[in-house]
Amino acid sequence: MSLQLSPGITYYLRKLLRQNLDRFQFKAPHEGAIAVDATNDLSDVLLRFYTLPEKVAQVMGELERLTIVHQALSGSAATNRQELQKTEEAIFGLLGFELLGPESKGSVLIVDDVMANVNLLAAALRHQGYAALTASNGLSAIVLAQESVPDVILLDIMMPGMDGFAVCAQLQKYAPLRDVPVIFVSAVHDAESKVKAFQMGGADYVTKPFQIEEVLMRVAHQMKLRLLQKRIEDQNVRYQGEINEYRQEIDRYRDLLENKTATAV
């Protein structure tokens, strides 16, 4: 009984894992089970996970079938999105991974000295599945942002004390917040203020009185960009880890060859 996946299937599964690892988490059914990574043998992982060779052979056959289905669906993902997602969940399920629950779409910090605006935006965002954080002045916003590091910030410009531009400048000084998109929301309509908002690092600009649907759309757009950025950063970290592991493996083989050569001499 052959307990080996083909190299092509193995390569495709590893690539799929790297692309979607942030969506799934490994659930070990017992102490001996291990998760798939960049270097371990996939057949060995499955044997440790399922323990019985007959079960492993069955799972490998199903993985090969699902991989072929996934390849076909990927060519027309726009029209088969649901089928593609179901296939991915089935593949990851066989590898011991579970889909992360949709607890929240992300967090949004709302900064405005007018509580009616804050309450309206917070209610609408929470209804859409976002976690809404609120601050009524610039100083509170800076403290809250540093503590929570939101995914998106909705920032009013005209506020007593510290205005939105000053708040944005302070946020830029804190490294974890530099890549957080800031959407300015203001009654100021002049071109100079809009230009300054973008010069200060703003990602978007919404004028008051705003339509809640427009704000939600712009938040969703920035949230998508933010999540894509995080995914790219996570993948870069994983790729760098793989490169380091491969280099270590090469060094081990080199040392082994050198030791054998020295012994032969």
CYANA upper distance limits for C-alpha pairs under 8 A (distance plus 0.5 A):
  1 MET  CA     57 ALA  CA      8.35
  2 SER  CA     57 ALA  CA      7.99
  3 LEU  CA     43 SER  CA      6.99
  3 LEU  CA     53 PRO  CA      8.07
  3 LEU  CA     56 VAL  CA      7.68
  3 LEU  CA     57 ALA  CA      6.44
  3 LEU  CA     60 MET  CA      8.21
  4 GLN  CA     43 SER  CA      6.25
  4 GLN  CA     60 MET  CA      8.32
  5 LEU  CA      9 ILE  CA      6.94
  5 LEU  CA     10 THR  CA      6.71
  5 LEU  CA     42 LEU  CA      8.33
  5 LEU  CA     43 SER  CA      7.37
  5 LEU  CA     60 MET  CA      7.06
  5 LEU  CA     64 GLU  CA      8.16
  6 SER  CA     10 THR  CA      6.70
  7 PRO  CA     11 TYR  CA      6.54
  8 GLY  CA     12 TYR  CA      6.72
  9 ILE  CA     13 LEU  CA      6.63
  9 ILE  CA     64 GLU  CA      6.96
  9 ILE  CA     67 THR  CA      7.38
 10 THR  CA     14 ARG  CA      6.72
 10 THR  CA     42 LEU  CA      7.74
 11 TYR  CA     15 LYS  CA      6.73
 12 TYR  CA     16 LEU  CA      6.62
 12 TYR  CA     67 THR  CA      8.09
 13 LEU  CA     17 LEU  CA      6.59
 13 LEU  CA     67 THR  CA      7.89
 14 ARG  CA     18 ARG  CA      6.78
 14 ARG  CA     37 ASP  CA      8.25
 14 ARG  CA     38 ALA  CA      7.64
 15 LYS  CA     19 GLN  CA      6.80
 16 LEU  CA     20 ASN  CA      6.78
 17 LEU  CA     21 LEU  CA      5.97
 17 LEU  CA     92 PHE  CA      8.47
 18 ARG  CA    235 GLN  CA      7.23
 18 ARG  CA    238 ARG  CA      8.12
 19 GLN  CA    235 GLN  CA      7.67
 20 ASN  CA     24 PHE  CA      7.50
 21 LEU  CA     25 GLN  CA      7.83
 22 ASP  CA    231 ARG  CA      7.61
 22 ASP  CA    234 ASP  CA      8.42
 23 ARG  CA     99 LEU  CA      6.48
 23 ARG  CA    100 LEU  CA      6.16
 24 PHE  CA     92 PHE  CA      8.30
 24 PHE  CA     97 PHE  CA      6.32
 24 PHE  CA     98 GLU  CA      5.77
 24 PHE  CA     99 LEU  CA      4.97
 24 PHE  CA    100 LEU  CA      5.70
 25 GLN  CA     97 PHE  CA      5.72
 25 GLN  CA     98 GLU  CA      5.87
 25 GLN  CA     99 LEU  CA      7.07
 25 GLN  CA    100 LEU  CA      6.94
 26 PHE  CA     35 ALA  CA      6.95
 26 PHE  CA     96 GLY  CA      6.23
 26 PHE  CA     97 PHE  CA      4.78
 26 PHE  CA     98 GLU  CA      6.83
 27 LYS  CA     96 GLY  CA      6.28
 27 LYS  CA     97 PHE  CA      6.33
 27 LYS  CA     98 GLU  CA      7.36
 28 ALA  CA     33 ALA  CA      6.07
 28 ALA  CA     34 ILE  CA      7.38
 28 ALA  CA     35 ALA  CA      8.29
 28 ALA  CA     49 PHE  CA      8.21
 28 ALA  CA     96 GLY  CA      7.22
 29 PRO  CA     33 ALA  CA      7.27
 29 PRO  CA     49 PHE  CA      7.87
 30 HIS  CA     49 PHE  CA      8.28
 32 GLY  CA     48 ARG  CA      6.62
 32 GLY  CA     49 PHE  CA      7.72
 33 ALA  CA     45 VAL  CA      7.68
 33 ALA  CA     48 ARG  CA      5.66
 33 ALA  CA     49 PHE  CA      5.17
 34 ILE  CA     45 VAL  CA      6.62
 34 ILE  CA     48 ARG  CA      7.50
 34 ILE  CA     49 PHE  CA      7.44
 35 ALA  CA     45 VAL  CA      7.38
 35 ALA  CA     95 LEU  CA      8.20
 35 ALA  CA     96 GLY  CA      7.81
 36 VAL  CA     40 ASN  CA      7.14
 36 VAL  CA     41 ASP  CA      8.50
 36 VAL  CA     42 LEU  CA      7.10
 36 VAL  CA     45 VAL  CA      6.98
 36 VAL  CA     95 LEU  CA      7.99
 38 ALA  CA    242 GLU  CA      6.46
 39 THR  CA    242 GLU  CA      8.17
 39 THR  CA    245 GLU  CA      8.04
 39 THR  CA    246 TYR  CA      8.39
 40 ASN  CA     44 ASP  CA      8.16
 40 ASN  CA     45 VAL  CA      7.83
 41 ASP  CA     45 VAL  CA      6.78
 42 LEU  CA     46 LEU  CA      6.79
 43 SER  CA     47 LEU  CA      6.71
 44 ASP  CA     48 ARG  CA      6.64
 45 VAL  CA     49 PHE  CA      6.63
 46 LEU  CA     50 TYR  CA      6.46
 46 LEU  CA     51 THR  CA      8.17
 46 LEU  CA     56 VAL  CA      6.66
 46 LEU  CA     95 LEU  CA      7.69
 47 LEU  CA     51 THR  CA      5.43
 47 LEU  CA     52 LEU  CA      7.35
 47 LEU  CA     53 PRO  CA      7.25
 47 LEU  CA     56 VAL  CA      6.45
 49 PHE  CA     96 GLY  CA      8.19
 50 TYR  CA     55 LYS  CA      6.92
 50 TYR  CA     56 VAL  CA      6.62
 51 THR  CA     55 LYS  CA      8.18
 51 THR  CA     56 VAL  CA      7.90
 52 LEU  CA     56 VAL  CA      6.77
 53 PRO  CA     57 ALA  CA      6.65
 54 GLU  CA     58 GLN  CA      6.85
 55 LYS  CA     59 VAL  CA      6.67
 56 VAL  CA     60 MET  CA      6.59
 57 ALA  CA     61 GLY  CA      6.78
 58 GLN  CA     62 GLU  CA      6.90
 59 VAL  CA     63 LEU  CA      6.56
 59 VAL  CA     94 LEU  CA      7.41
 60 MET  CA     64 GLU  CA      6.69
 61 GLY  CA     65 ARG  CA      6.83
 62 GLU  CA     66 LEU  CA      6.57
 63 LEU  CA     67 THR  CA      6.43
 63 LEU  CA     91 ILE  CA      6.81
 63 LEU  CA     94 LEU  CA      7.95
 64 GLU  CA     68 ILE  CA      6.83
 65 ARG  CA     69 VAL  CA      6.86
 66 LEU  CA     70 HIS  CA      6.52
 66 LEU  CA     87 THR  CA      7.02
 66 LEU  CA     90 ALA  CA      8.28
 66 LEU  CA     91 ILE  CA      7.10
 67 THR  CA     71 GLN  CA      6.67
 67 THR  CA     91 ILE  CA      8.07
 68 ILE  CA     72 ALA  CA      6.86
 69 VAL  CA     73 LEU  CA      6.69
 69 VAL  CA     87 THR  CA      8.07
 70 HIS  CA     74 SER  CA      6.45
 70 HIS  CA     84 LEU  CA      6.81
 70 HIS  CA     87 THR  CA      6.84
 70 HIS  CA     88 GLU  CA      7.79
 71 GLN  CA     75 GLY  CA      7.34
 72 ALA  CA     76 SER  CA      7.98
 73 LEU  CA     77 ALA  CA      6.28
 73 LEU  CA     80 ASN  CA      6.86
 73 LEU  CA     83 GLU  CA      8.07
 73 LEU  CA     84 LEU  CA      6.46
 74 SER  CA     84 LEU  CA      7.53
 76 SER  CA     80 ASN  CA      6.81
 77 ALA  CA     81 ARG  CA      5.71
 77 ALA  CA     84 LEU  CA      7.36
 80 ASN  CA     84 LEU  CA      6.52
 81 ARG  CA     85 GLN  CA      6.71
 82 GLN  CA     86 LYS  CA      6.71
 83 GLU  CA     87 THR  CA      6.61
 84 LEU  CA     88 GLU  CA      6.71
 85 GLN  CA     89 GLU  CA      6.68
 86 LYS  CA     90 ALA  CA      6.70
 87 THR  CA     91 ILE  CA      6.70
 88 GLU  CA     92 PHE  CA      6.62
 89 GLU  CA     93 GLY  CA      6.34
 89 GLU  CA     98 GLU  CA      8.05
 89 GLU  CA     99 LEU  CA      7.45
 90 ALA  CA     94 LEU  CA      6.84
 91 ILE  CA     95 LEU  CA      7.06
 92 PHE  CA     96 GLY  CA      6.79
 92 PHE  CA     97 PHE  CA      5.56
 92 PHE  CA     98 GLU  CA      7.40
 93 GLY  CA     97 PHE  CA      5.55
 93 GLY  CA     98 GLU  CA      6.53
103 GLU  CA    129 GLY  CA      8.47
104 SER  CA    129 GLY  CA      6.06
104 SER  CA    130 TYR  CA      6.00
104 SER  CA    131 ALA  CA      6.94
105 LYS  CA    129 GLY  CA      6.20
105 LYS  CA    130 TYR  CA      5.56
105 LYS  CA    131 ALA  CA      7.99
106 GLY  CA    129 GLY  CA      8.44
106 GLY  CA    130 TYR  CA      5.82
106 GLY  CA    131 ALA  CA      6.60
106 GLY  CA    150 PRO  CA      8.15
106 GLY  CA    151 ASP  CA      6.56
106 GLY  CA    223 MET  CA      7.92
107 SER  CA    130 TYR  CA      6.08
107 SER  CA    131 ALA  CA      4.93
107 SER  CA    132 ALA  CA      6.30
107 SER  CA    133 LEU  CA      7.71
107 SER  CA    150 PRO  CA      5.61
107 SER  CA    151 ASP  CA      5.78
107 SER  CA    152 VAL  CA      7.15
108 VAL  CA    125 LEU  CA      8.46
108 VAL  CA    130 TYR  CA      7.37
108 VAL  CA    131 ALA  CA      6.69
108 VAL  CA    132 ALA  CA      5.54
108 VAL  CA    133 LEU  CA      6.52
108 VAL  CA    150 PRO  CA      6.12
108 VAL  CA    151 ASP  CA      6.44
108 VAL  CA    152 VAL  CA      5.34
108 VAL  CA    153 ILE  CA      6.07
108 VAL  CA    154 LEU  CA      7.68
109 LEU  CA    132 ALA  CA      6.53
109 LEU  CA    133 LEU  CA      5.06
109 LEU  CA    134 THR  CA      6.12
109 LEU  CA    135 ALA  CA      8.02
109 LEU  CA    141 ALA  CA      8.38
109 LEU  CA    145 ALA  CA      7.86
109 LEU  CA    150 PRO  CA      6.60
109 LEU  CA    152 VAL  CA      6.91
109 LEU  CA    153 ILE  CA      5.19
109 LEU  CA    154 LEU  CA      6.56
110 ILE  CA    118 VAL  CA      6.91
110 ILE  CA    121 LEU  CA      8.08
110 ILE  CA    122 ALA  CA      7.87
110 ILE  CA    132 ALA  CA      7.67
110 ILE  CA    133 LEU  CA      6.55
110 ILE  CA    134 THR  CA      5.27
110 ILE  CA    135 ALA  CA      6.74
110 ILE  CA    153 ILE  CA      6.58
110 ILE  CA    154 LEU  CA      5.30
110 ILE  CA    155 LEU  CA      6.79
111 VAL  CA    118 VAL  CA      7.76
111 VAL  CA    134 THR  CA      6.51
111 VAL  CA    135 ALA  CA      5.37
111 VAL  CA    136 SER  CA      6.23
111 VAL  CA    137 ASN  CA      7.16
111 VAL  CA    138 GLY  CA      7.85
111 VAL  CA    141 ALA  CA      6.85
111 VAL  CA    153 ILE  CA      8.09
111 VAL  CA    154 LEU  CA      6.53
111 VAL  CA    155 LEU  CA      5.40
111 VAL  CA    156 ASP  CA      6.48
112 ASP  CA    117 ASN  CA      7.53
112 ASP  CA    118 VAL  CA      6.68
112 ASP  CA    135 ALA  CA      7.12
112 ASP  CA    136 SER  CA      5.57
112 ASP  CA    137 ASN  CA      7.07
112 ASP  CA    155 LEU  CA      7.11
112 ASP  CA    156 ASP  CA      5.72
112 ASP  CA    159 MET  CA      7.63
113 ASP  CA    118 VAL  CA      8.43
113 ASP  CA    135 ALA  CA      8.27
113 ASP  CA    136 SER  CA      4.91
113 ASP  CA    137 ASN  CA      6.37
113 ASP  CA    156 ASP  CA      8.42
113 ASP  CA    159 MET  CA      6.55
113 ASP  CA    160 PRO  CA      8.28
114 VAL  CA    118 VAL  CA      7.07
114 VAL  CA    136 SER  CA      7.73
115 MET  CA    119 ASN  CA      6.45
115 MET  CA    136 SER  CA      7.71
116 ALA  CA    120 LEU  CA      6.62
117 ASN  CA    121 LEU  CA      6.62
118 VAL  CA    122 ALA  CA      6.44
118 VAL  CA    134 THR  CA      7.36
119 ASN  CA    123 ALA  CA      6.52
120 LEU  CA    124 ALA  CA      6.79
121 LEU  CA    125 LEU  CA      6.54
121 LEU  CA    212 ILE  CA      7.79
122 ALA  CA    126 ARG  CA      6.56
122 ALA  CA    132 ALA  CA      5.99
122 ALA  CA    133 LEU  CA      8.06
122 ALA  CA    134 THR  CA      8.11
123 ALA  CA    127 HIS  CA      6.61
124 ALA  CA    128 GLN  CA      6.96
124 ALA  CA    212 ILE  CA      8.04
124 ALA  CA    216 LEU  CA      8.38
125 LEU  CA    129 GLY  CA      7.04
125 LEU  CA    130 TYR  CA      5.87
125 LEU  CA    131 ALA  CA      7.77
125 LEU  CA    132 ALA  CA      7.01
125 LEU  CA    216 LEU  CA      7.62
126 ARG  CA    130 TYR  CA      5.39
126 ARG  CA    131 ALA  CA      6.41
126 ARG  CA    132 ALA  CA      6.72
134 THR  CA    141 ALA  CA      8.16
135 ALA  CA    140 SER  CA      6.28
135 ALA  CA    141 ALA  CA      5.70
135 ALA  CA    144 LEU  CA      8.21
136 SER  CA    140 SER  CA      7.56
136 SER  CA    141 ALA  CA      7.91
137 ASN  CA    141 ALA  CA      6.73
137 ASN  CA    159 MET  CA      7.38
137 ASN  CA    160 PRO  CA      7.97
137 ASN  CA    161 GLY  CA      8.32
137 ASN  CA    162 MET  CA      7.84
138 GLY  CA    142 ILE  CA      6.78
138 GLY  CA    159 MET  CA      8.19
138 GLY  CA    161 GLY  CA      8.06
138 GLY  CA    162 MET  CA      5.88
138 GLY  CA    163 ASP  CA      7.20
138 GLY  CA    164 GLY  CA      7.56
138 GLY  CA    167 VAL  CA      6.14
139 LEU  CA    143 VAL  CA      6.90
139 LEU  CA    162 MET  CA      7.80
139 LEU  CA    167 VAL  CA      8.13
140 SER  CA    144 LEU  CA      6.53
141 ALA  CA    145 ALA  CA      6.39
141 ALA  CA    167 VAL  CA      8.27
142 ILE  CA    146 GLN  CA      6.68
142 ILE  CA    167 VAL  CA      7.38
142 ILE  CA    170 GLN  CA      7.83
142 ILE  CA    171 LEU  CA      6.98
143 VAL  CA    147 GLU  CA      6.79
144 LEU  CA    148 SER  CA      6.53
144 LEU  CA    149 VAL  CA      8.31
145 ALA  CA    149 VAL  CA      5.48
145 ALA  CA    150 PRO  CA      6.83
145 ALA  CA    171 LEU  CA      8.38
145 ALA  CA    177 LEU  CA      8.17
146 GLN  CA    174 TYR  CA      7.98
146 GLN  CA    176 PRO  CA      8.45
146 GLN  CA    177 LEU  CA      7.94
149 VAL  CA    176 PRO  CA      7.52
149 VAL  CA    177 LEU  CA      6.90
149 VAL  CA    180 VAL  CA      8.43
150 PRO  CA    180 VAL  CA      7.70
151 ASP  CA    180 VAL  CA      6.35
151 ASP  CA    181 PRO  CA      7.75
151 ASP  CA    223 MET  CA      7.21
151 ASP  CA    226 ARG  CA      7.43
152 VAL  CA    180 VAL  CA      6.35
152 VAL  CA    181 PRO  CA      5.75
152 VAL  CA    182 VAL  CA      6.63
152 VAL  CA    183 ILE  CA      8.06
152 VAL  CA    219 VAL  CA      7.62
152 VAL  CA    222 GLN  CA      7.59
152 VAL  CA    223 MET  CA      7.12
153 ILE  CA    180 VAL  CA      7.78
153 ILE  CA    181 PRO  CA      6.85
153 ILE  CA    182 VAL  CA      5.25
153 ILE  CA    183 ILE  CA      6.54
154 LEU  CA    182 VAL  CA      6.57
154 LEU  CA    183 ILE  CA      5.41
154 LEU  CA    184 PHE  CA      6.42
154 LEU  CA    185 VAL  CA      6.93
155 LEU  CA    164 GLY  CA      6.67
155 LEU  CA    182 VAL  CA      7.24
155 LEU  CA    183 ILE  CA      6.57
155 LEU  CA    184 PHE  CA      5.26
155 LEU  CA    185 VAL  CA      6.17
155 LEU  CA    186 SER  CA      8.48
156 ASP  CA    163 ASP  CA      8.25
156 ASP  CA    164 GLY  CA      6.08
156 ASP  CA    184 PHE  CA      6.28
156 ASP  CA    185 VAL  CA      5.37
156 ASP  CA    186 SER  CA      5.81
157 ILE  CA    163 ASP  CA      5.88
157 ILE  CA    164 GLY  CA      4.40
157 ILE  CA    165 PHE  CA      6.88
157 ILE  CA    184 PHE  CA      7.34
157 ILE  CA    185 VAL  CA      7.41
157 ILE  CA    186 SER  CA      6.12
157 ILE  CA    188 VAL  CA      8.38
158 MET  CA    163 ASP  CA      6.06
158 MET  CA    164 GLY  CA      7.03
158 MET  CA    186 SER  CA      7.49
158 MET  CA    187 ALA  CA      8.42
158 MET  CA    188 VAL  CA      8.47
159 MET  CA    163 ASP  CA      5.45
159 MET  CA    164 GLY  CA      7.42
162 MET  CA    166 ALA  CA      6.50
162 MET  CA    167 VAL  CA      7.07
163 ASP  CA    167 VAL  CA      6.84
164 GLY  CA    168 CYS  CA      6.59
164 GLY  CA    184 PHE  CA      8.28
165 PHE  CA    169 ALA  CA      6.76
165 PHE  CA    197 ALA  CA      7.38
165 PHE  CA    200 MET  CA      7.34
166 ALA  CA    170 GLN  CA      6.80
167 VAL  CA    171 LEU  CA      6.71
168 CYS  CA    172 GLN  CA      6.78
168 CYS  CA    182 VAL  CA      8.30
168 CYS  CA    200 MET  CA      7.22
168 CYS  CA    201 GLY  CA      7.87
168 CYS  CA    202 GLY  CA      8.36
169 ALA  CA    173 LYS  CA      7.38
169 ALA  CA    200 MET  CA      7.05
170 GLN  CA    174 TYR  CA      7.80
171 LEU  CA    177 LEU  CA      6.62
171 LEU  CA    178 ARG  CA      7.42
172 GLN  CA    177 LEU  CA      6.83
172 GLN  CA    178 ARG  CA      5.43
172 GLN  CA    201 GLY  CA      8.41
173 LYS  CA    177 LEU  CA      8.46
173 LYS  CA    178 ARG  CA      7.81
174 TYR  CA    178 ARG  CA      7.06
176 PRO  CA    180 VAL  CA      8.39
180 VAL  CA    226 ARG  CA      7.90
181 PRO  CA    202 GLY  CA      7.24
181 PRO  CA    203 ALA  CA      5.93
181 PRO  CA    222 GLN  CA      7.14
181 PRO  CA    226 ARG  CA      8.00
182 VAL  CA    201 GLY  CA      7.91
182 VAL  CA    202 GLY  CA      5.46
182 VAL  CA    203 ALA  CA      5.89
182 VAL  CA    204 ASP  CA      7.32
183 ILE  CA    202 GLY  CA      6.53
183 ILE  CA    203 ALA  CA      6.20
183 ILE  CA    204 ASP  CA      5.15
183 ILE  CA    205 TYR  CA      6.01
183 ILE  CA    206 VAL  CA      7.67
183 ILE  CA    219 VAL  CA      8.43
184 PHE  CA    197 ALA  CA      7.60
184 PHE  CA    202 GLY  CA      7.21
184 PHE  CA    203 ALA  CA      8.50
184 PHE  CA    204 ASP  CA      6.78
184 PHE  CA    205 TYR  CA      5.23
184 PHE  CA    206 VAL  CA      6.60
185 VAL  CA    205 TYR  CA      6.52
185 VAL  CA    206 VAL  CA      5.25
185 VAL  CA    207 THR  CA      6.19
185 VAL  CA    208 LYS  CA      7.23
186 SER  CA    205 TYR  CA      8.37
186 SER  CA    206 VAL  CA      7.04
186 SER  CA    207 THR  CA      5.56
186 SER  CA    208 LYS  CA      5.91
187 ALA  CA    207 THR  CA      5.97
187 ALA  CA    208 LYS  CA      4.97
187 ALA  CA    209 PRO  CA      7.32
188 VAL  CA    193 SER  CA      7.47
188 VAL  CA    207 THR  CA      7.41
188 VAL  CA    208 LYS  CA      8.20
189 HIS  CA    193 SER  CA      7.78
189 HIS  CA    194 LYS  CA      7.88
189 HIS  CA    207 THR  CA      7.05
190 ASP  CA    194 LYS  CA      7.16
191 ALA  CA    195 VAL  CA      6.61
192 GLU  CA    196 LYS  CA      6.65
193 SER  CA    197 ALA  CA      6.58
194 LYS  CA    198 PHE  CA      7.04
194 LYS  CA    205 TYR  CA      7.50
195 VAL  CA    199 GLN  CA      6.68
196 LYS  CA    200 MET  CA      6.55
197 ALA  CA    201 GLY  CA      7.21
197 ALA  CA    202 GLY  CA      5.89
197 ALA  CA    205 TYR  CA      8.12
198 PHE  CA    202 GLY  CA      4.97
198 PHE  CA    203 ALA  CA      7.05
198 PHE  CA    204 ASP  CA      7.87
203 ALA  CA    222 GLN  CA      8.40
204 ASP  CA    218 ARG  CA      8.32
206 VAL  CA    210 PHE  CA      7.42
206 VAL  CA    215 VAL  CA      7.81
210 PHE  CA    214 GLU  CA      7.80
210 PHE  CA    215 VAL  CA      7.74
211 GLN  CA    215 VAL  CA      7.07
212 ILE  CA    216 LEU  CA      6.69
213 GLU  CA    217 MET  CA      6.66
214 GLU  CA    218 ARG  CA      6.72
215 VAL  CA    219 VAL  CA      6.57
216 LEU  CA    220 ALA  CA      6.55
217 MET  CA    221 HIS  CA      6.72
218 ARG  CA    222 GLN  CA      6.74
219 VAL  CA    223 MET  CA      6.41
220 ALA  CA    224 LYS  CA      6.59
221 HIS  CA    225 LEU  CA      6.90
222 GLN  CA    226 ARG  CA      6.53
223 MET  CA    227 LEU  CA      6.62
224 LYS  CA    228 LEU  CA      6.64
225 LEU  CA    229 GLN  CA      6.61
226 ARG  CA    230 LYS  CA      6.75
227 LEU  CA    231 ARG  CA      6.60
228 LEU  CA    232 ILE  CA      6.69
229 GLN  CA    233 GLU  CA      6.69
230 LYS  CA    234 ASP  CA      6.56
231 ARG  CA    235 GLN  CA      6.54
232 ILE  CA    236 ASN  CA      6.57
233 GLU  CA    237 VAL  CA      6.81
234 ASP  CA    238 ARG  CA      6.76
235 GLN  CA    239 TYR  CA      6.46
236 ASN  CA    240 GLN  CA      6.54
237 VAL  CA    241 GLY  CA      6.68
238 ARG  CA    242 GLU  CA      6.70
239 TYR  CA    243 ILE  CA      6.67
240 GLN  CA    244 ASN  CA      6.70
241 GLY  CA    245 GLU  CA      6.65
242 GLU  CA    246 TYR  CA      6.59
243 ILE  CA    247 ARG  CA      6.63
244 ASN  CA    248 GLN  CA      6.68
245 GLU  CA    249 GLU  CA      6.67
246 TYR  CA    250 ILE  CA      6.67
247 ARG  CA    251 ASP  CA      6.66
248 GLN  CA    252 ARG  CA      6.68
249 GLU  CA    253 TYR  CA      6.83
250 ILE  CA    254 ARG  CA      6.57
251 ASP  CA    255 ASP  CA      6.58
252 ARG  CA    256 LEU  CA      6.62
253 TYR  CA    257 LEU  CA      6.63
254 ARG  CA    258 GLU  CA      6.61
255 ASP  CA    259 ASN  CA      6.56
256 LEU  CA    260 LYS  CA      6.70
257 LEU  CA    261 THR  CA      6.58
258 GLU  CA    262 ALA  CA      6.58
259 ASN  CA    263 THR  CA      6.60
260 LYS  CA    264 ALA  CA      6.61
261 THR  CA    265 VAL  CA      6.77
